[in-house]
Amino acid sequence: MTADLFTGTHRSQMPLTSDYVFRTVFGRDREDSRAALIEILNIILDRRDDPIRSIIIKNPIDTAEKSGGKQTVMDIRAETGSGDLLDIEMQAGLLIVYPNRIVLYGGRLVNSSLQRGADYDKMKKSIVVSIINGTLFPAIPSCHSVFQVREKETGLLLSDRLEFHFLELGKVHADKSVSEMTRIEKLAVYFKYASDENKKD
């Protein structure tokens, strides 16, 4: 007999697609939050062969360096045990400007990825993970997409030090059989329907 996750709780009123709820559940500097965040990242980043094993939760607020500069408030900022820098975002609105915003966040991570005076080969990898409560790229059929810095015609990778991952929840539905879903589709369905008692199965 499984525990009823909805009885006596406010689960239905606290969807994981709320950035506040998402940050509270997965962004706390506690063992259970870190373990859950590691599992999520290993699925989204497809790290089966080289899984993330440890993570440090950083202060999510990155204040603009110059007076009058654009302040950056990241949902969850973290660093893996191997040194990768991460920004994990849950985004529900303002999708029309979101790609530009996420480029700014990626730039902020890159700016912090190399110590002053260090050689460029010591630059840490910066990864921005966006979980979109909706559809951001309707022309891309998959719910997961990865953007990198590449040459336009040949696709030659300029550098692997910056990467953007998007998980679009608008592209998954609970009517698809769980046995037919990929790992990342299962994760997307979980985020989308975790607060819906009618979809708990």
KAKAZI-V515468 format. One line per field, one symbol per residue. ss: DSSP state (@ for helix, = for strand, . for the rest). Layout:
ss=???
This chain:
ss=..........@@@.....@@@@@@@@....@@@@@@@@@@@@@@..........====..==.........==..=====....=======...@@@@@@@@@@@@@@@@@........@@@...=======...........=======......============@@@......@@@..@@@@@@@@@@@...@@@..
